[in-house]
Amino acid sequence: MDRLGAYLIPGADLRLAVELAREAEARGYESLWVTHGAGRDSFLVLSAYAHATRTIGLGTGVVPIYPRHPVALAQEALTLAELSGGRFRLGIGVSHRPSMTDGLGMEMGNAISAMSEYVAVLRRALSGQVEHAGARYRVQWKSALPRLPKPPPVLLAGLSAKMLELAGEIADGVVLWLCAPAYIQKIALPAIARGRARAGKSLDGFEVVAAVPLALTDDPKAATALFKEELVRYLMLPFYRAMLAASGFGEELAAFDRDRSGRSVPDRLAQALGGIGGRAALRDYVASYRRAGVTLPAVRPIAFPDAPHYRPTLEALAS
């Protein structure tokens, strides 16, 4: 089968997610990805998946950079790379001001420059030694380990053209979420290519991971309602709103804003951002991401593993 990843984000029961990790490996999925937001620690979840599996890849999609010093993140990443036998990929992102500044009291500053410096320190720390004096970090550090594992690939979360260009320039790949195939083809890939050109590189070997929201169900109305519940918080975040406006969803954003309840997600937006329905419809939706230039579509079943469509969705796309 074509390379296919899966987002496996635990819900109420972590043990169920670990069981599904084993099943995903048996069904031929290339890699498992987890988010790191207000839920569980992604490194610990992936550690559980690593112990339960043998060959499947493991990735953070993604870890926010501000709460972790880049040296501390490098230590965690190298530990998980060693524990998993080299299966780990490190996805990082700047997150959002409501989460970082309002929620954690951390000033983000300019997201592009912050990410650029962070990756510079992170890369050196992954190689075992850092000497750095910059705007945000001043570091003199050397690993005490006698032998370091091979550094994992570093992927950046990207929505805006500027962040995607930076990813192309300094990273090994990019992680996308809620980016419609047309946006990926017309805006994301050209921006990545510009960044690669600045670094004197082509797109060859550059990983484009896209989480693909899906639900195999004979009750599309119920699954769509679940998906709309998820979308509400993203439609309130400026970075996502800017990306969706650039994707041609300005009218849908305006309709969402006019709704006094603040929870009315237009049907056209939900239909464009997720695949819900029968097996053929889901496969066609995944194929549209491949045609757009995504190198690794990652099935992201809507909601959590206890949803009735969750396991059938993973099974259908792997078969």
Contacts in CASP RR format, 6 or more apart in sequence:
PFRMAT RR
TARGET T0000
AUTHOR 0000-0000-0000
METHOD contacts of the structure
MODEL  1
MDRLGAYLIPGADLRLAVELAREAEARGYESLWVTHGAGRDSFLVLSAYA
HATRTIGLGTGVVPIYPRHPVALAQEALTLAELSGGRFRLGIGVSHRPSM
TDGLGMEMGNAISAMSEYVAVLRRALSGQVEHAGARYRVQWKSALPRLPK
PPPVLLAGLSAKMLELAGEIADGVVLWLCAPAYIQKIALPAIARGRARAG
KSLDGFEVVAAVPLALTDDPKAATALFKEELVRYLMLPFYRAMLAASGFG
EELAAFDRDRSGRSVPDRLAQALGGIGGRAALRDYVASYRRAGVTLPAVR
PIAFPDAPHYRPTLEALAS
1 28 0 8 1.000
1 318 0 8 1.000
2 290 0 8 1.000
3 30 0 8 1.000
3 295 0 8 1.000
3 296 0 8 1.000
4 28 0 8 1.000
4 29 0 8 1.000
4 30 0 8 1.000
4 286 0 8 1.000
4 296 0 8 1.000
4 297 0 8 1.000
4 298 0 8 1.000
4 299 0 8 1.000
4 317 0 8 1.000
4 318 0 8 1.000
5 29 0 8 1.000
5 30 0 8 1.000
5 31 0 8 1.000
5 32 0 8 1.000
5 33 0 8 1.000
5 209 0 8 1.000
5 296 0 8 1.000
5 297 0 8 1.000
5 298 0 8 1.000
5 299 0 8 1.000
6 24 0 8 1.000
6 29 0 8 1.000
6 31 0 8 1.000
6 32 0 8 1.000
6 33 0 8 1.000
6 298 0 8 1.000
6 299 0 8 1.000
6 300 0 8 1.000
6 314 0 8 1.000
7 32 0 8 1.000
7 33 0 8 1.000
7 34 0 8 1.000
7 35 0 8 1.000
7 61 0 8 1.000
7 211 0 8 1.000
7 298 0 8 1.000
7 299 0 8 1.000
7 300 0 8 1.000
7 301 0 8 1.000
8 17 0 8 1.000
8 20 0 8 1.000
8 21 0 8 1.000
8 24 0 8 1.000
8 32 0 8 1.000
8 33 0 8 1.000
8 34 0 8 1.000
8 49 0 8 1.000
8 305 0 8 1.000
9 17 0 8 1.000
9 34 0 8 1.000
9 35 0 8 1.000
9 300 0 8 1.000
9 304 0 8 1.000
9 305 0 8 1.000
10 16 0 8 1.000
10 17 0 8 1.000
10 34 0 8 1.000
10 40 0 8 1.000
10 45 0 8 1.000
10 304 0 8 1.000
10 305 0 8 1.000
11 17 0 8 1.000
11 304 0 8 1.000
11 305 0 8 1.000
11 306 0 8 1.000
12 304 0 8 1.000
12 306 0 8 1.000
13 305 0 8 1.000
13 306 0 8 1.000
14 40 0 8 1.000
14 45 0 8 1.000
14 48 0 8 1.000
16 305 0 8 1.000
16 306 0 8 1.000
17 45 0 8 1.000
17 48 0 8 1.000
17 49 0 8 1.000
17 305 0 8 1.000
18 48 0 8 1.000
18 49 0 8 1.000
18 52 0 8 1.000
20 305 0 8 1.000
20 310 0 8 1.000
20 311 0 8 1.000
20 314 0 8 1.000
21 32 0 8 1.000
21 48 0 8 1.000
21 49 0 8 1.000
21 52 0 8 1.000
21 53 0 8 1.000
21 56 0 8 1.000
22 52 0 8 1.000
22 53 0 8 1.000
23 311 0 8 1.000
23 314 0 8 1.000
24 32 0 8 1.000
24 56 0 8 1.000
24 314 0 8 1.000
24 318 0 8 1.000
25 53 0 8 1.000
25 54 0 8 1.000
25 55 0 8 1.000
25 56 0 8 1.000
27 314 0 8 1.000
27 315 0 8 1.000
27 318 0 8 1.000
27 319 0 8 1.000
28 56 0 8 1.000
28 318 0 8 1.000
29 56 0 8 1.000
29 299 0 8 1.000
29 314 0 8 1.000
29 318 0 8 1.000
30 56 0 8 1.000
30 57 0 8 1.000
30 296 0 8 1.000
31 56 0 8 1.000
31 57 0 8 1.000
31 58 0 8 1.000
31 59 0 8 1.000
31 87 0 8 1.000
31 89 0 8 1.000
31 296 0 8 1.000
31 298 0 8 1.000
32 46 0 8 1.000
32 49 0 8 1.000
32 53 0 8 1.000
32 56 0 8 1.000
32 57 0 8 1.000
32 58 0 8 1.000
32 59 0 8 1.000
33 58 0 8 1.000
33 59 0 8 1.000
33 60 0 8 1.000
33 61 0 8 1.000
33 175 0 8 1.000
33 209 0 8 1.000
33 211 0 8 1.000
33 298 0 8 1.000
34 40 0 8 1.000
34 42 0 8 1.000
34 45 0 8 1.000
34 46 0 8 1.000
34 49 0 8 1.000
34 59 0 8 1.000
34 60 0 8 1.000
34 61 0 8 1.000
35 42 0 8 1.000
35 60 0 8 1.000
35 61 0 8 1.000
35 62 0 8 1.000
36 42 0 8 1.000
36 60 0 8 1.000
36 61 0 8 1.000
36 62 0 8 1.000
36 63 0 8 1.000
36 64 0 8 1.000
37 64 0 8 1.000
37 95 0 8 1.000
37 99 0 8 1.000
38 99 0 8 1.000
42 60 0 8 1.000
42 61 0 8 1.000
42 63 0 8 1.000
43 60 0 8 1.000
43 63 0 8 1.000
43 76 0 8 1.000
43 80 0 8 1.000
46 58 0 8 1.000
46 59 0 8 1.000
46 60 0 8 1.000
46 80 0 8 1.000
46 84 0 8 1.000
46 88 0 8 1.000
47 80 0 8 1.000
47 83 0 8 1.000
49 56 0 8 1.000
49 58 0 8 1.000
50 58 0 8 1.000
50 80 0 8 1.000
50 83 0 8 1.000
50 84 0 8 1.000
50 85 0 8 1.000
50 87 0 8 1.000
50 88 0 8 1.000
55 87 0 8 1.000
56 87 0 8 1.000
57 84 0 8 1.000
57 87 0 8 1.000
57 88 0 8 1.000
57 89 0 8 1.000
58 80 0 8 1.000
58 84 0 8 1.000
58 87 0 8 1.000
58 88 0 8 1.000
58 89 0 8 1.000
59 88 0 8 1.000
59 89 0 8 1.000
59 90 0 8 1.000
59 91 0 8 1.000
60 89 0 8 1.000
60 90 0 8 1.000
60 91 0 8 1.000
60 92 0 8 1.000
61 91 0 8 1.000
61 155 0 8 1.000
61 157 0 8 1.000
61 175 0 8 1.000
61 209 0 8 1.000
61 211 0 8 1.000
62 91 0 8 1.000
62 92 0 8 1.000
62 93 0 8 1.000
62 155 0 8 1.000
62 156 0 8 1.000
62 157 0 8 1.000
62 175 0 8 1.000
63 73 0 8 1.000
63 90 0 8 1.000
63 91 0 8 1.000
63 92 0 8 1.000
63 93 0 8 1.000
64 92 0 8 1.000
64 93 0 8 1.000
64 94 0 8 1.000
64 95 0 8 1.000
64 99 0 8 1.000
64 100 0 8 1.000
65 73 0 8 1.000
65 92 0 8 1.000
65 93 0 8 1.000
65 94 0 8 1.000
65 95 0 8 1.000
65 114 0 8 1.000
65 115 0 8 1.000
65 118 0 8 1.000
66 94 0 8 1.000
66 95 0 8 1.000
66 100 0 8 1.000
66 104 0 8 1.000
66 106 0 8 1.000
66 108 0 8 1.000
66 114 0 8 1.000
67 100 0 8 1.000
67 104 0 8 1.000
67 106 0 8 1.000
68 76 0 8 1.000
69 137 0 8 1.000
70 118 0 8 1.000
70 119 0 8 1.000
70 121 0 8 1.000
70 122 0 8 1.000
70 125 0 8 1.000
70 137 0 8 1.000
70 139 0 8 1.000
71 121 0 8 1.000
71 125 0 8 1.000
71 130 0 8 1.000
71 139 0 8 1.000
71 141 0 8 1.000
73 90 0 8 1.000
73 92 0 8 1.000
73 122 0 8 1.000
73 125 0 8 1.000
74 122 0 8 1.000
74 125 0 8 1.000
74 126 0 8 1.000
74 128 0 8 1.000
75 125 0 8 1.000
75 143 0 8 1.000
77 88 0 8 1.000
77 90 0 8 1.000
77 126 0 8 1.000
77 151 0 8 1.000
77 152 0 8 1.000
78 126 0 8 1.000
78 148 0 8 1.000
78 149 0 8 1.000
78 151 0 8 1.000
78 152 0 8 1.000
80 88 0 8 1.000
80 152 0 8 1.000
81 87 0 8 1.000
81 88 0 8 1.000
81 149 0 8 1.000
81 150 0 8 1.000
81 151 0 8 1.000
81 152 0 8 1.000
82 149 0 8 1.000
85 149 0 8 1.000
86 149 0 8 1.000
86 150 0 8 1.000
86 152 0 8 1.000
88 152 0 8 1.000
89 152 0 8 1.000
89 153 0 8 1.000
89 155 0 8 1.000
89 207 0 8 1.000
90 152 0 8 1.000
90 153 0 8 1.000
90 154 0 8 1.000
90 155 0 8 1.000
91 154 0 8 1.000
91 155 0 8 1.000
91 156 0 8 1.000
91 157 0 8 1.000
91 175 0 8 1.000
92 115 0 8 1.000
92 118 0 8 1.000
92 119 0 8 1.000
92 122 0 8 1.000
92 154 0 8 1.000
92 155 0 8 1.000
92 156 0 8 1.000
92 157 0 8 1.000
93 115 0 8 1.000
93 156 0 8 1.000
93 157 0 8 1.000
93 158 0 8 1.000
94 100 0 8 1.000
94 108 0 8 1.000
94 111 0 8 1.000
94 114 0 8 1.000
94 115 0 8 1.000
94 157 0 8 1.000
94 163 0 8 1.000
96 237 0 8 1.000
96 238 0 8 1.000
96 239 0 8 1.000
97 108 0 8 1.000
97 238 0 8 1.000
98 236 0 8 1.000
98 237 0 8 1.000
100 106 0 8 1.000
100 108 0 8 1.000
101 107 0 8 1.000
101 108 0 8 1.000
108 114 0 8 1.000
111 163 0 8 1.000
112 162 0 8 1.000
112 163 0 8 1.000
112 166 0 8 1.000
113 135 0 8 1.000
114 136 0 8 1.000
115 156 0 8 1.000
115 163 0 8 1.000
115 166 0 8 1.000
116 166 0 8 1.000
116 170 0 8 1.000
117 134 0 8 1.000
117 135 0 8 1.000
117 136 0 8 1.000
117 137 0 8 1.000
118 136 0 8 1.000
118 137 0 8 1.000
119 154 0 8 1.000
119 156 0 8 1.000
119 170 0 8 1.000
119 171 0 8 1.000
120 132 0 8 1.000
120 170 0 8 1.000
121 130 0 8 1.000
121 132 0 8 1.000
121 137 0 8 1.000
121 139 0 8 1.000
122 154 0 8 1.000
123 151 0 8 1.000
123 154 0 8 1.000
124 130 0 8 1.000
124 131 0 8 1.000
124 132 0 8 1.000
125 139 0 8 1.000
125 141 0 8 1.000
125 143 0 8 1.000
126 151 0 8 1.000
126 152 0 8 1.000
126 154 0 8 1.000
127 148 0 8 1.000
127 151 0 8 1.000
128 142 0 8 1.000
128 143 0 8 1.000
128 145 0 8 1.000
128 148 0 8 1.000
129 141 0 8 1.000
129 142 0 8 1.000
129 143 0 8 1.000
130 139 0 8 1.000
130 140 0 8 1.000
130 141 0 8 1.000
130 142 0 8 1.000
131 139 0 8 1.000
131 140 0 8 1.000
132 138 0 8 1.000
132 139 0 8 1.000
133 139 0 8 1.000
153 172 0 8 1.000
153 173 0 8 1.000
153 207 0 8 1.000
154 171 0 8 1.000
154 172 0 8 1.000
154 173 0 8 1.000
155 167 0 8 1.000
155 171 0 8 1.000
155 172 0 8 1.000
155 173 0 8 1.000
155 174 0 8 1.000
155 175 0 8 1.000
155 207 0 8 1.000
155 209 0 8 1.000
156 163 0 8 1.000
156 166 0 8 1.000
156 167 0 8 1.000
156 170 0 8 1.000
156 171 0 8 1.000
156 173 0 8 1.000
156 174 0 8 1.000
156 175 0 8 1.000
157 163 0 8 1.000
157 174 0 8 1.000
157 175 0 8 1.000
157 176 0 8 1.000
157 177 0 8 1.000
158 164 0 8 1.000
158 167 0 8 1.000
158 174 0 8 1.000
158 175 0 8 1.000
158 176 0 8 1.000
158 188 0 8 1.000
159 176 0 8 1.000
159 179 0 8 1.000
159 239 0 8 1.000
159 240 0 8 1.000
159 242 0 8 1.000
159 243 0 8 1.000
160 239 0 8 1.000
160 242 0 8 1.000
160 243 0 8 1.000
161 187 0 8 1.000
161 188 0 8 1.000
161 191 0 8 1.000
162 191 0 8 1.000
164 174 0 8 1.000
164 187 0 8 1.000
164 188 0 8 1.000
164 191 0 8 1.000
164 192 0 8 1.000
165 191 0 8 1.000
165 192 0 8 1.000
165 194 0 8 1.000
165 195 0 8 1.000
165 198 0 8 1.000
166 195 0 8 1.000
167 173 0 8 1.000
167 174 0 8 1.000
167 192 0 8 1.000
167 195 0 8 1.000
168 174 0 8 1.000
168 192 0 8 1.000
168 193 0 8 1.000
168 194 0 8 1.000
168 195 0 8 1.000
168 196 0 8 1.000
168 199 0 8 1.000
168 201 0 8 1.000
168 206 0 8 1.000
169 195 0 8 1.000
169 196 0 8 1.000
169 198 0 8 1.000
169 199 0 8 1.000
170 199 0 8 1.000
172 206 0 8 1.000
172 207 0 8 1.000
173 206 0 8 1.000
173 207 0 8 1.000
173 208 0 8 1.000
173 209 0 8 1.000
174 188 0 8 1.000
174 192 0 8 1.000
174 206 0 8 1.000
174 207 0 8 1.000
174 208 0 8 1.000
174 209 0 8 1.000
175 209 0 8 1.000
175 210 0 8 1.000
175 211 0 8 1.000
176 184 0 8 1.000
176 188 0 8 1.000
176 208 0 8 1.000
176 209 0 8 1.000
176 210 0 8 1.000
176 211 0 8 1.000
176 294 0 8 1.000
177 210 0 8 1.000
177 211 0 8 1.000
178 211 0 8 1.000
178 213 0 8 1.000
178 231 0 8 1.000
178 234 0 8 1.000
178 240 0 8 1.000
178 243 0 8 1.000
178 244 0 8 1.000
178 273 0 8 1.000
179 188 0 8 1.000
179 210 0 8 1.000
179 243 0 8 1.000
179 247 0 8 1.000
180 247 0 8 1.000
180 272 0 8 1.000
180 273 0 8 1.000
181 288 0 8 1.000
181 289 0 8 1.000
181 291 0 8 1.000
181 292 0 8 1.000
181 294 0 8 1.000
182 247 0 8 1.000
182 292 0 8 1.000
183 243 0 8 1.000
183 246 0 8 1.000
183 247 0 8 1.000
184 208 0 8 1.000
184 210 0 8 1.000
184 289 0 8 1.000
184 292 0 8 1.000
184 293 0 8 1.000
184 294 0 8 1.000
185 291 0 8 1.000
185 292 0 8 1.000
185 293 0 8 1.000
187 246 0 8 1.000
187 247 0 8 1.000
188 208 0 8 1.000
189 203 0 8 1.000
189 208 0 8 1.000
189 292 0 8 1.000
189 293 0 8 1.000
192 203 0 8 1.000
192 206 0 8 1.000
192 208 0 8 1.000
193 203 0 8 1.000
196 202 0 8 1.000
196 203 0 8 1.000
196 206 0 8 1.000
205 295 0 8 1.000
206 295 0 8 1.000
207 295 0 8 1.000
207 296 0 8 1.000
208 293 0 8 1.000
208 294 0 8 1.000
208 295 0 8 1.000
208 296 0 8 1.000
209 294 0 8 1.000
209 295 0 8 1.000
209 296 0 8 1.000
209 298 0 8 1.000
210 289 0 8 1.000
210 294 0 8 1.000
210 296 0 8 1.000
210 297 0 8 1.000
210 298 0 8 1.000
211 298 0 8 1.000
211 300 0 8 1.000
212 274 0 8 1.000
212 275 0 8 1.000
212 285 0 8 1.000
212 286 0 8 1.000
212 289 0 8 1.000
212 297 0 8 1.000
212 298 0 8 1.000
212 299 0 8 1.000
212 300 0 8 1.000
213 227 0 8 1.000
213 230 0 8 1.000
213 273 0 8 1.000
213 274 0 8 1.000
213 275 0 8 1.000
213 300 0 8 1.000
213 301 0 8 1.000
213 302 0 8 1.000
214 274 0 8 1.000
214 275 0 8 1.000
214 276 0 8 1.000
214 282 0 8 1.000
214 285 0 8 1.000
214 286 0 8 1.000
214 299 0 8 1.000
214 300 0 8 1.000
214 301 0 8 1.000
214 302 0 8 1.000
214 313 0 8 1.000
214 317 0 8 1.000
215 223 0 8 1.000
215 226 0 8 1.000
215 227 0 8 1.000
215 275 0 8 1.000
215 276 0 8 1.000
215 277 0 8 1.000
215 301 0 8 1.000
215 302 0 8 1.000
215 303 0 8 1.000
215 307 0 8 1.000
215 309 0 8 1.000
215 313 0 8 1.000
216 277 0 8 1.000
216 278 0 8 1.000
216 279 0 8 1.000
216 282 0 8 1.000
216 309 0 8 1.000
216 312 0 8 1.000
216 313 0 8 1.000
216 316 0 8 1.000
217 223 0 8 1.000
217 276 0 8 1.000
217 277 0 8 1.000
217 278 0 8 1.000
217 308 0 8 1.000
217 309 0 8 1.000
217 312 0 8 1.000
218 277 0 8 1.000
218 278 0 8 1.000
220 276 0 8 1.000
220 277 0 8 1.000
223 276 0 8 1.000
223 277 0 8 1.000
223 302 0 8 1.000
223 309 0 8 1.000
224 267 0 8 1.000
224 270 0 8 1.000
224 276 0 8 1.000
226 302 0 8 1.000
226 303 0 8 1.000
226 307 0 8 1.000
227 270 0 8 1.000
227 273 0 8 1.000
227 274 0 8 1.000
227 276 0 8 1.000
227 302 0 8 1.000
227 303 0 8 1.000
228 263 0 8 1.000
228 265 0 8 1.000
228 270 0 8 1.000
229 263 0 8 1.000
230 302 0 8 1.000
230 303 0 8 1.000
231 265 0 8 1.000
231 269 0 8 1.000
231 270 0 8 1.000
231 273 0 8 1.000
232 262 0 8 1.000
232 263 0 8 1.000
232 265 0 8 1.000
234 240 0 8 1.000
235 241 0 8 1.000
235 244 0 8 1.000
235 253 0 8 1.000
235 256 0 8 1.000
235 265 0 8 1.000
241 253 0 8 1.000
244 250 0 8 1.000
244 252 0 8 1.000
244 253 0 8 1.000
244 269 0 8 1.000
245 253 0 8 1.000
249 268 0 8 1.000
249 269 0 8 1.000
249 272 0 8 1.000
252 266 0 8 1.000
252 268 0 8 1.000
252 269 0 8 1.000
255 264 0 8 1.000
255 266 0 8 1.000
256 262 0 8 1.000
256 264 0 8 1.000
256 265 0 8 1.000
256 266 0 8 1.000
256 269 0 8 1.000
274 285 0 8 1.000
274 302 0 8 1.000
275 281 0 8 1.000
275 282 0 8 1.000
275 285 0 8 1.000
276 302 0 8 1.000
278 316 0 8 1.000
279 316 0 8 1.000
282 313 0 8 1.000
282 316 0 8 1.000
282 317 0 8 1.000
283 317 0 8 1.000
286 297 0 8 1.000
286 299 0 8 1.000
286 317 0 8 1.000
289 297 0 8 1.000
290 297 0 8 1.000
299 313 0 8 1.000
299 314 0 8 1.000
299 317 0 8 1.000
301 307 0 8 1.000
301 309 0 8 1.000
301 310 0 8 1.000
301 313 0 8 1.000
301 314 0 8 1.000
302 309 0 8 1.000
302 313 0 8 1.000
303 309 0 8 1.000
303 310 0 8 1.000
304 310 0 8 1.000
305 311 0 8 1.000
END
